[in-house]
Amino acid sequence: MTSQTPTFDEQAVTHERATVNGIGLHYVTAGPADGDLVVLLHGFPEFWYSWHNQLPSLADAGYRVVAPDLRGYNRSEKPSNVGDYRVDELVADVAGLIEHCGRERAHVVGHDWGGLIAWHVGSDRPDVVDRLAVLNAPHPTRYERLLRSSPTQIAKSWYVFYFQLPVLPELGFRLNDYAAVESILGETVRPDAFTDEDVERYKSALATPGALTAAVNYYRALGRQRARSMLTGGDEPDRSVDVPTLLLWGEQDFALDLELTEGLDEWVSDIAIERIPDASHWVQFDAPERVNEALVDFFTDYSNN
């Protein structure tokens, strides 16, 4: 089955709000109301619009698609405490959103930070997942192991440590009209992967009062959680994933080593991996047609079983 990339028409999506897990989330919907539910989770420094190349294709394939602004981002509520951005809260948001949509389960898709959340939804709440698709986000335990042993990955992850600092990351992002956003989004293979309008939309979303600190607090909350785990000498958590999983990976990722795609069968019992040589970390922008085709095929195979 081949999935093309229809031109995105913002009039074809509906903007809605929900209160789930005690937090107000903004999200967009597309596709038939009775279609199988697909939930799309964006990364940093993005918002729902990061899926604008996927929303029409999935909707045209008959899926009910929901793309939220994650808590703290864009038009969603922005709690002020670092602890409000712990992974368990983010997982509860996803489960609550699926319930809010009147479903028991959904296909869950995530990129970057959304991918990390998706991995945790797959391991912690498999009861709400039909199929799991992750784009350029490593399995958490695989990442932690590589980070302990690979100087290359440590160097690529410098920003994770930088984001633990107070205030400074926010000041850096605000310099020169959020020039850092343009720089990050410029790390693509396809020169026109992001249009000037796209970049301005990302800048505007991140400049929403409270959004920048909220986005950085994702990293701070995770850093504190990992520090506590190391200090207490706790056992490695069980992050096994037993739902069918698809990993799509742009090989030209500036932040994540390709080695992170190897050895995942230790944690994931049913996984298909597609590495895309001519795509970057922003795989759904560099290779939208290939990503759309892979997602539709993966979900359609589930529907036909």
Secondary structure, DSSP 8 states (H G I E B T S, - for coil): ---------GGGSEEEEEEETTEEEEEEEES-TTS-EEEEE--TT--GGGGTTTHHHHHHTT-EEEEE--TTSTTS----SGGGG-HHHHHHHHHHHHHHTT-S-EEEEEETHHHHHHHHHHHH-GGGEEEEEEES---HHHHHHHHHH-HHHHHHTHHHHHTTSSSHHHHHHHHHHHHHHHHHHT--SSTTSS-HHHHHHHHHHHTSTTHHHHHHHHHHHHHHHHHHHHHHT-------B-S-EEEEEEEE-SSS-GGGGSSGGGTBSSEEEEEEEEEES-HHHHSHHHHHHHHHHHHHHHHH-
